[in-house]
Amino acid sequence: MLTIVTPTLNSVNYLENNINSIKKLTIPFEHIIVDGGSSDGTLEIIKKHPHIKLINQSEKLGMYHAISLGFEKAKGEFITWINSDDIVVKEGFEKMYDVLKSNKYDFVYSDSIFNYIKKEKKTRINGSRFPKFILKNKIMPFVQPSTMYTKNLYEKIGGLNYLKFKLAGDLDMFRRFSLEKGVRFKYLNIVSTEFLKYGESLGDINIEAMINEVKEMDGRTNAISKIIIRLILLIR
């Protein structure tokens, strides 16, 4: 089974589309939503969907703490998280699950669509064929929602470092995946999610702070990598 975790905080404008896209999946899954104290109608939307498991985040320790809480309660052998303003593309998402379920890989990733709603433009973002090398240089080689991995791998590396990283927690976690000996990555040339871009995400409005967090990760980042990181963040 796959556990999908969605962190929320005042997500009333996007959450319904997120839930409905996940509900279309025909693979065995559970959907856990971890809410950080919404006051805008988000909880009312969740109540309309009895299959959802709701966790209330009592400690205000950020998004990655919320995701960590969801993963702790996960019953699935495989896990991922889909932010409240993102949606899954059924065929591609289920293909990732099927490949991961074959037990040949520990981590599967694919492509995503960036939906720039203010520009009314959509762009396909392809995953890199060399994820381990790129992650070791502190650069994200794929779009986070278009990933899926075993819970065993997540627990093996100690999970999300939510106390240290508030903006780059996903990159830090994936990087530690790449540094773990024997981890098997698999890229699929398919679209599995749509990533909403509207200029108000944590990364969009905190680019400098994001870069500083990346610098704090273990290991060195050379000058070229720093330039690439900045360009990638600006593009996203």
Backbone as a ProteinNet text record, in pm:
[ID]
protein_1_A
[PRIMARY]
MLTIVTPTLNSVNYLENNINSIKKLTIPFEHIIVDGGSSDGTLEIIKKHPHIKLINQSEKLGMYHAISLGFEKAKGEFITWINSDDIVVKEGFEKMYDVLKSNKYDFVYSDSIFNYIKKEKKTRINGSRFPKFILKNKIMPFVQPSTMYTKNLYEKIGGLNYLKFKLAGDLDMFRRFSLEKGVRFKYLNIVSTEFLKYGESLGDINIEAMINEVKEMDGRTNAISKIIIRLILLIR
[TERTIARY]
83.7	0	87.8	33.4	102.2	38.1	119.4	71.8	108.8	8.1	28	-1	96	80	67.3	-27.9	-45.6	-43.3	57.1	57.7	-31.5	-110.2	-197.6	-190.1	-211.8	-231.2	-303.4	-432.7	-516.4	-506.4	-546.8	-534.1	-668.8	-763.8	-900.1	-910	-821.1	-830.6	-784.1	-709.8	-647.7	-677.4	-713	-716.5	-817.3	-931.4	-1034.2	-979.9	-908.7	-850.9	-746.7	-666.9	-567.1	-634.3	-735.1	-804.8	-870.9	-938.6	-1011.3	-916.9	-800.2	-704.9	-652.6	-630	-579.8	-689.6	-812	-924.4	-942.8	-893.3	-907.8	-815.3	-716.9	-621	-690	-646.8	-703	-606.4	-489.6	-394.7	-434.7	-392.3	-422.7	-346.3	-419.1	-352.5	-430.1	-361.5	-424.9	-378.3	-468.1	-436.7	-442.9	-327.5	-317.5	-295.2	-380.3	-362.1	-323.7	-214.2	-166.4	-189	-277.4	-314	-245.1	-189.2	-113.1	-192.5	-326.1	-409.2	-484.7	-544	-615.5	-739.5	-769.9	-887.5	-970.3	-947.4	-1009.8	-1111.5	-1148.2	-1240.2	-1174.2	-1042.7	-970.4	-1025.3	-1050.5	-1098.4	-1237.8	-1318.3	-1452	-1442.8	-1345.1	-1324.3	-1283.3	-1191.5	-1144	-1258.2	-1348.6	-1460.9	-1554.5	-1553.7	-1639.1	-1587.9	-1466.4	-1402.8	-1366.4	-1457.7	-1436.9	-1319.8	-1268.7	-1155.5	-1024.2	-1020.8	-897.9	-871.4	-746.3	-704.2	-643.2	-704.5	-661.3	-576.5	-461.3	-375.7	-362.5	-385.2	-368.5	-228.1	-155.4	-18.9	-23.2	-5.1	-14.9	109.1	225.9	349.5	374.7	395.9	414.9	562.3	602.9	743.1	764.5	665.9	684.8	631.3	641.1	585.1	649.7	782	849.6	820	794.6	749.5	612.2	524.7	391.8	402.3	488.2	506.8	562.6	656.8	715.2	608.4	515.5	406	321.5	295.7	218.6	290.7	419.9	497.4	505.8	507	510.9	386.6	273.4	146.8	119.5	210.3	187.7	180.3	78.4	64.8	120.4	146.9	195	341.7	374.7	514.9	589.1	511.7	566.4	503.9	581.5	534.6	574.1	502.5	536.5	453.7	482	389.9	357.2	233.2	182	128.8	189.8	145.7	2.9	-62.4	-205.3	-240.6	-144.9	-172.1	-120.9	-85.1	-41.7	-143.8	-143.3	-233.6	-156	-211.5	-147.3	-209.9	-127.3	-173.1	-184.3	-304.1	-334	-244.8	-235.6	-164.3	-16.6	46.7	189	215.7	131.3	149	136.4	37.9	18.6	132.5	190	305.5	424.1	446.9	554.7	532.4	409.1	377.8	405.5	362.6	382.5	530.5	611.4	755.7	817.4	779.2	833.9	790.7	670.2	615.9	687.1	755.1	826.6	944.2	979.6	1090	1228.2	1236.1	1366	1434.1	1354.8	1407.5	1361.3	1436.1	1401.7	1339	1366.1	1324.6	1291.3	1171.4	1127.8	1086.2	1123.1	1085.1	1052.7	984	939.7	927.8	852	841.2	716.7	714.9	601.3	567.3	447.9	405.6	402.9	477.2	467.3	350.9	252.9	136.6	149.2	193.3	207.3	71.9	-7	-146.2	-159.5	-67.6	-76.5	-40.8	46.2	87.7	2	-85.5	-167.4	-78.1	24.8	124.7	161	179.8	223.2	352.4	446.4	575.7	609.9	655.1	698.1	840.4	858.7	989.5	1034.6	1140.8	1188.6	1287	1280.8	1376.9	1512.2	1618.7	1753.6	1784.9	1869.4	1912.1	2025	2079.1	2191.7	2159	2056.4	2007.8	2105.5	2179.3	2269.6	2381.8	2440.5	2549	2499.5	2381.8	2327.9	2290.5	2229.3	2192.2	2315.2	2422.7	2544.7	2601.6	2565.8	2607.4	2500.1	2405.1	2303.1	2210.2	2174.4	2082.9	1969.2	1847	1730.7	1718.6	1726	1722.1	1582.9	1480.2	1342.8	1249.3	1121.1	1020.5	970	969.8	943.2	816.4	697.8	579.2	590.8	675.7	690.9	795.6	790.9	881.5	801.8	857.8	795	905.9	897.3	1007.8	956.5	1041.9	1001.2	1008.3	918.2	922.4	1048.8	1094.9	1217.5	1336.9	1347.4	1455.6	1443.9	1323.2	1300.6	1344.8	1308.6	1344.8	1494	1551.9	1693.9	1782.6	1744.6	1828	1786.5	1689.5	1649.8	1540.6	1476.9	1364	1401.2	1302.4	1320.8	1387.5	1481.9	1550.2	1476.7	1356.3	1268.1	1310.7	1395.8	1442.3	1547.3	1625.3	1732.4	1687.8	1605.5	1568.8	1420.2	1388	1250.2	1207.7	1306.8	1278.9	1336.4	1448.7	1517.5	1517.5	1417.3	1410.9	1398.3	1329.2	1316	1450.2	1523.3	1655.5	1749.9	1747.7	1832.5	1799	1671.5	1631.9	1671.6	1641	1675.6	1826.9	1901.1	2046.7	2097.6	2040.7	2081.1	2040.8	1931.5	1898.7	2012.8	2062.7	2165.2	2298.3	2323.1	2448.6	2444.2	2325.1	2310.5	2357.2	2442.7	2501.4	2394.9	2400.3	2315	2173.7	2139.2	2004	1984	1873	1845.2	1744.3	1789.1	1704.3	1653.2	1532.8	1478.3	1401.9	1438.8	1368.9	1268.7	1148.2	1046.3	1012.7	1015.7	990.1	839.8	772.6	628.5	596.5	478.9	431.8	344	374.4	298.4	229.4	267.8	204.2	198.6	113.5	108.8	139.5	240.8	296.9	252.7	170.1	114.6	217.7	235.7	329.1	252.3	250.4	179.2	256.2	384.8	472.5	458.8	387.4	365.3	409.5	479.8	527.4	641.9	676.4	785.9	915.4	943.2	1065.6	1064.3	946.7	936.5	965.1	918.7	929.3	1047.1	1125	1239.3	1363.3	1392.8	1501.7	1635.6	1665.7	1794.7	1806.7	1699	1700.8	1716.7	1655.1	1668.4	1814.4	1877.4	2017.6	2105.8	2077.4	2156.2	2139.2	2019.2	1999.1	2076.9	2077.2	2151.7	2299.7	2351.6	2492.2	2523.7	2424	2445.3	2447.3	2409.6	2410.9	2553.5	2569	2702	2765.7	2895.9	2968.3	2982	3068	3096.4	3016.7	2979.4	2916.1	3007	3052.1	3144.6	3071.5	3149.5	3093	2991.8	3020.9	2928.4	2796.6	2805.1	2683.4	2598.5	2663.7	2590.1	2512.7	2575.7	2508.9	2389.5	2409.2	2301.2	2185.6	2217.6	2113	2029.3	2096.6	2024.7	1935	1986	1907.2	1786.5	1805.8	1695	1587.8	1627.2	1530.2	1454.2	1523.1	1457.2	1357.9	1393.8	1304.2	1179.8	1197	1082.3	997.1
-119.7	0	125.6	231.6	360.1	456.7	522.6	630.1	763.6	847.5	982.4	1080.2	1163.6	1263.9	1401.9	1479.3	1616.6	1711.3	1798.9	1901.1	2017.8	2071.6	2183.3	2294	2413.9	2530.7	2636.1	2651.6	2746.5	2721.8	2602.8	2558.4	2548.4	2627.1	2613.1	2633.3	2711.7	2741.4	2627.1	2531	2428.6	2284.9	2266.1	2131.2	2038.8	2091.3	2006.3	1939.1	2012.8	1954	1848.5	1874.2	1777.6	1647.4	1656.6	1537	1460.7	1531.7	1464.8	1394.9	1453	1386.7	1257.7	1259.2	1140	1033	1075.8	981.3	898.4	947.8	875.3	754.7	745.3	634.4	501.1	401.2	266.4	172.2	222.7	144.3	152.7	56.5	66.1	182.8	273.3	389.7	437.3	512.9	591.1	734.6	828.2	969.4	1031.2	1074.8	1138.5	1288	1369.4	1513.6	1560.6	1635	1690.5	1840.6	1889	2030.2	2108.6	2224.2	2305.7	2412.1	2400.5	2498.2	2590.3	2534.2	2614.3	2681.2	2801	2875.1	2930.4	2877.3	2935.9	2844.9	2734.4	2640.9	2512.9	2503.4	2381.7	2258.7	2268.7	2153.8	2110.6	2204.2	2170.1	2088.2	2122.2	2042.9	1901.2	1887.3	1754.7	1669.7	1729.5	1655.8	1598.6	1654.9	1605	1474	1433.6	1314.9	1217.2	1127.3	1039.1	942.2	921.6	829	891	1022.1	1090.5	1072.9	1049	1042.8	1178.3	1247.6	1382.1	1377.8	1444.3	1462.5	1612	1654.1	1794.7	1816.7	1907.8	1938.7	2038.5	1989.6	2076.5	2163.2	2109.3	2186.4	2256.1	2384.5	2462.1	2459.1	2346.1	2327.4	2323.3	2368.1	2380.6	2265.1	2284.6	2189.6	2052.3	2047.6	1917.4	1838.4	1908	1839.4	1777.8	1851.1	1798.2	1671.4	1674.7	1557.1	1440.6	1470.5	1367.6	1302.3	1381.8	1325.6	1229.1	1267.2	1179.5	1050.3	1056.7	937	844	902	819.6	731.8	782.7	708.8	625.2	630.8	563.3	411.4	352	206.9	146.2	230.5	181.4	143.4	44.3	5.8	110.2	186	290.3	423.8	531.9	662.1	774	884	1007.4	1119.2	1244.4	1351	1436.2	1483.9	1570.9	1695.4	1809	1932	1966.7	2046.6	2071.7	2142.6	2211	2281.5	2206.3	2079.5	1995.2	1884.2	1828.2	1718.6	1604.2	1484.1	1369.1	1343.8	1293.5	1249.4	1096.9	1047.8	909	806.3	808	702.8	700.5	817	822.5	788.1	835.2	809.9	661.1	597	453.5	372.4	420.4	352.3	355.3	469.2	475.6	372.4	361.2	265	122.2	89.5	-46.7	-81.7	13.3	-11.6	-26.4	57.6	49.8	-79.9	-119.8	-241.6	-367.3	-359.3	-475.3	-516.7	-430.1	-455	-453	-398.7	-385.8	-253.6	-160.8	-26.8	20.8	117.7	179.4	317	377.2	514.9	529.2	575	594.3	740.2	798.1	937.1	954.1	1061.9	1083.8	1233.9	1271	1410	1475.1	1608.1	1683.2	1797.8	1849.7	1967.6	2086.8	2191.7	2317.5	2396.5	2426.8	2502.9	2645.8	2736.6	2877.1	2945	2950	2992.2	3139.8	3223.5	3365.7	3392.3	3308.4	3323.4	3239.1	3155	3061.9	2977.5	2922.2	2845.9	2719.2	2611	2485.4	2437.9	2389.3	2343.7	2209.2	2116.7	1987	1997.3	1949	1946.9	1802	1768.7	1631.2	1602.2	1481.7	1438.8	1411.6	1426.7	1402.3	1253.1	1212.3	1072.3	1040.5	1143.1	1120.8	1176.5	1123.2	1184.8	1179.4	1070.3	1059.7	1162.1	1175.4	1272	1413.6	1446.2	1581.1	1609.5	1512.7	1531.6	1550.3	1478.5	1493.9	1634.5	1705.6	1844.2	1942.2	1890.9	1973.4	2043	1973.7	2025.9	1925.5	1975.8	1888.1	1843.7	1712.8	1665.8	1626.4	1654.3	1618.7	1707.6	1699.7	1775.2	1686.9	1739.8	1658.4	1572.6	1623.6	1537	1415.1	1424.4	1313.5	1213.8	1180.4	1082.3	985.8	867.6	765.9	675.2	630.7	555.7	463.2	372.3	278.6	346.1	307.2	359.9	313.6	195	141.9	233.8	285	376.4	504.8	557.6	680.9	664.3	553.5	530.4	502.2	440.9	406.2	529.6	637.8	758.9	855	813.8	895.3	995.9	986.3	1073.2	1217.3	1301.9	1444.4	1515.6	1600.7	1680	1813	1807.1	1923.3	2031.6	1998	2099.8	2191.4	2137.7	2215.4	2282.3	2212.3	2262.8	2295.4	2420	2465.9	2487.8	2500.9	2530.4	2425.6	2365.9	2269.9	2129.9	2099.7	1968	1854.2	1877.8	1772.1	1742.6	1847.5	1828	1756.7	1796.9	1731.5	1582.9	1549.1	1409.6	1329	1381.5	1309.5	1294.8	1395.2	1387.2	1274.7	1261.4	1152.4	1016.2	1011.5	889.1	852.9	952.3	927.5	885.2	926.2	893.3	756.9	702.4	572.1	461.7	376.6	271.6	173.3	144.6	41.1	82.1	208.4	253.6	253.8	195.3	177.9	282.6	373	476.7	430.8	475.3	445.8	567.1	611.2	720.9	666.1	724.7	689.7	813.3	800.2	911.9	930.3	966.3	986.4	1105.7	1162.1	1270.1	1210.4	1242.5	1184.1	1287.5	1415.2	1518.2	1651	1738.4	1877	1965.3	2048	2129.9	2273.5	2325.9	2459.2	2566.2	2660.1	2770.9	2902.2	2972.2	3098.8	3204.7	3175.8	3275	3295.9	3205.2	3225.9	3107.3	3011.6	2898.1	2941.9	2857.1	2890.1	2916.1	2832	2849.1	2975.5	3008.4	3126	3255	3265.6	3392	3395	3286.8	3280.8	3224.8	3275.5	3219.8	3230.2	3345.3	3363.3	3270.4	3259.2	3170.3	3025.7	2989	2854.3	2825.2	2919.5	2901.8	2885.6	2963	2952.2	2815.3	2759.8	2625.9	2522.5	2536.4	2442.8	2445.9	2564.9	2578.9	2505.2	2494	2430.8	2278.3	2221.8	2076.7	2025.6	1904	1843	1837.1	1858	1850.4	1987	1995.3	2120.5	2135.8	2258.1	2290.2	2386.2	2347.4	2434.8	2555.3	2647.8	2773.6	2751	2657.4	2628.8	2575.4	2486	2429.9	2539.5	2635.6	2744	2824.9	2849.1	2923.9	2845.3	2715.2	2631.2	2626.8	2615	2614	2740.8	2855	2981.3	2987.4	2943.5	2946.1	2854.6	2735.4	2640.7	2698.6	2759.3	2817.8	2933.7	3012.9	3123.5	3073.8	2967	2908.8	2855.5	2790.8	2733.6	2839.8
0	0	0	-58.2	-63.6	35.1	115	201.8	139.8	118.5	66.5	178.9	211.2	316	252.2	301.2	254.4	373.6	383.3	487.9	446.4	539.7	505.3	609.8	561.7	648.1	565.1	593.1	518.1	367.9	328	188.5	118	160.8	110.8	-40.6	-98.6	-242.4	-331.6	-275.3	-359.3	-314.9	-188.8	-132	-198.5	-238.6	-300.8	-426.4	-509.8	-631	-596.6	-493	-447	-406.9	-321.3	-271.3	-384.9	-473.1	-581.5	-678.5	-703.2	-793.6	-731.2	-601.7	-532.8	-523.2	-506.7	-496.9	-623.6	-736.7	-863.3	-873	-786.4	-792.4	-767.9	-843.5	-826.6	-754.3	-718.3	-639.5	-491.7	-408.8	-265.8	-202.3	-138.5	-79.3	43	125.9	231.2	215.1	245	233	371.8	421.5	552.4	532.7	592.5	588.3	728.1	734.1	860.9	856.2	942.7	939.1	1049.7	1013.1	1105.8	1177.8	1177.7	1247.6	1153.5	1049.8	949.6	1008.9	956.3	1003.4	887.8	767.3	648.2	581	641.9	578.1	530.8	548.2	509.1	580	708.4	785.9	740.3	697.3	647.4	519.6	435.2	313	349	442.8	483.1	536	612.5	672.2	567.5	447.6	339.4	281.1	319	261.3	373.5	407.6	524.2	511.9	390.2	375.5	424.1	441.1	480.4	629.7	663.2	802.3	839	931.6	969.6	1095.9	1089.6	1206.3	1230.9	1353.9	1389.8	1444.5	1383.1	1423.3	1538.9	1659.7	1777.3	1796.6	1763.3	1771.7	1638.7	1643.2	1520.4	1479.8	1424.1	1386.9	1236	1159.3	1015.5	933.1	801.1	706	715	726.3	725.7	853.2	962.7	1084.2	1060.9	992.8	962	877.3	776.9	691.1	771.4	860.7	946.9	1033.5	1086.4	1165.9	1083	958.4	871	842.2	813.6	784.4	906.7	1025.1	1146.2	1157.2	1108.3	1116.1	990.4	894.3	766.6	782.2	723.7	722.3	594.1	495.2	367.2	369.3	288.1	270	188.1	107	21.5	60.9	49.9	96.8	0.9	12.2	-57.1	3.4	-34.4	5.2	-114.7	-114.9	-220.4	-152.3	-178.3	-113.8	-153.8	-71.1	-86.8	-216.5	-277.1	-402.5	-525.1	-507.4	-618.9	-642.5	-762	-793.5	-858.1	-849.7	-912.5	-1049.4	-1140	-1271.9	-1263.5	-1266.1	-1230.2	-1298.2	-1430.2	-1502.6	-1464.6	-1463.7	-1431.4	-1286.6	-1197.7	-1055.1	-1025	-1087.3	-1064.8	-1125.3	-1235	-1294	-1198.3	-1133.2	-1034.2	-924.4	-878.5	-772.5	-817.7	-939	-990.6	-998.9	-1044.3	-1055.3	-917.5	-824.8	-689.1	-620.6	-647.7	-587	-636.4	-748.6	-802	-714.2	-618.7	-524.6	-590.6	-711.6	-777.6	-741.2	-685.7	-658.4	-520.7	-467.8	-340.1	-358.7	-474.4	-499.7	-647.6	-676.9	-815.5	-833.2	-947.4	-974.5	-1121.8	-1154.1	-1291.2	-1317.5	-1418.7	-1460	-1399.2	-1407.3	-1354.9	-1450.4	-1435	-1509.3	-1414.8	-1447.7	-1373.8	-1432.9	-1349.7	-1392.8	-1339.8	-1426.4	-1390.2	-1409.5	-1303.8	-1319.7	-1355.3	-1307.8	-1340.2	-1485.8	-1542.2	-1681.8	-1775.3	-1717.8	-1796	-1887.6	-1827.4	-1902.2	-1826	-1900.5	-1840	-1906.9	-1825.8	-1876	-1814.2	-1896.7	-1845.6	-1789.8	-1667.7	-1603.7	-1592.8	-1665.9	-1670.4	-1556.9	-1505.1	-1405.9	-1470.2	-1391.7	-1442.9	-1445	-1540.8	-1549.1	-1451	-1384.1	-1292.1	-1153.2	-1090	-965.5	-849.7	-835.2	-720.8	-729	-846.3	-865.1	-838.1	-891.1	-876.6	-731.6	-665.6	-525.3	-437	-467.5	-389	-400.3	-509	-527.1	-478.9	-400.1	-335.3	-435.1	-539.5	-640	-656.6	-667.9	-683.4	-829.3	-857.8	-996.1	-1045.4	-967.5	-1002.8	-921.9	-951.6	-876.9	-762.9	-642.9	-523.6	-529.8	-571.8	-570.5	-661.9	-763.8	-859.1	-812	-683.8	-625.2	-538.5	-520.5	-437.2	-385.8	-262.1	-203.3	-94.1	-52.8	51	187.8	274.2	410.4	481.3	443.4	502.6	474.7	351.4	317.2	397.9	407.6	483.3	628.4	688.1	827.7	842.8	741.6	746.9	756.8	688.4	691.2	803	883.2	997.3	970.8	854.4	823.9	795	796.5	767.9	885.2	853.9	956.1	970.4	1029.5	1031	1130.2	1223.7	1317.9	1254.4	1162.9	1099.8	971	893.1	760.7	754.7	726.9	715.6	569.9	480.4	340	245.5	282.5	195.5	255.2	334.2	398.3	300.2	187.6	87.6	21.8	-16.7	-77.7	18.4	144.3	243.9	255.9	260.4	272.5	149.8	30.9	-91.8	-105.9	-63.2	-69.3	19.1	138	226.1	168.4	93.2	19.5	-74.4	-147.7	-249	-187.8	-63.9	2.9	71.7	85.5	150.7	54.9	102.5	18.8	-30.1	-159.7	-217	-252.3	-236.7	-268.3	-419.9	-464	-606.5	-653.5	-741.2	-799.2	-936.1	-972.2	-1104.5	-1157.2	-1279.8	-1346.3	-1446.9	-1449.4	-1547.1	-1629.9	-1759.5	-1850.8	-1871.3	-1762.2	-1762.8	-1672.5	-1689.1	-1602.2	-1493.2	-1368.6	-1257.4	-1168.5	-1180.5	-1098.6	-1172.7	-1121.3	-1167.9	-1048.4	-1062.9	-955.3	-977.8	-888.9	-906.9	-873.8	-965	-946.5	-950.9	-839	-834.7	-756.7	-725.5	-666.8	-518.4	-448.2	-305.6	-220.5	-277.7	-199.6	-109.6	-12.3	78.4	2.3	-97.5	-175	-259.1	-315.4	-401.1	-326.6	-201.9	-130.2	-32.9	-30.3	61	-8.5	-126.9	-206.8	-133.9	-77.3	-10.3	110.5	188	304	259.8	147.4	92.7	57.2	-8.8	-47.2	75.8	178	301.5	366.1	361.3	416.4	336.9	205.9	122	157.4	184.3	221.6	351.2	438.8	568.1	562.2	449.2	436.9	440	488.8	496.7	358.8	353.4	227.1	162.5	64.2	-2.3	-129.9	-160.2	-287.5	-362	-481.7	-553.7	-613.7	-669.5	-718.9	-830	-919.2	-1030.2	-975.5	-877.8	-818.8	-755.4	-689.9	-626	-729.7	-843.7	-950.4	-1002.7	-1021.1	-1072.1	-973.4	-844.7	-741.8	-750.3	-759.3	-766.6	-890.7	-1004	-1127.8	-1117.7	-1060.9	-1046.2	-957.3	-845.3	-754.8	-819.6	-898.9	-966.7	-1070.2	-1141.7	-1241.3	-1175.2	-1059	-990.1	-921.9
[MASK]
++++++++++++++++++++++++++++++++++++++++++++++++++++++++++++++++++++++++++++++++++++++++++++++++++++++++++++++++++++++++++++++++++++++++++++++++++++++++++++++++++++++++++++++++++++++++++++++++++++++++++++++++++++++++++++++++++++++++++++

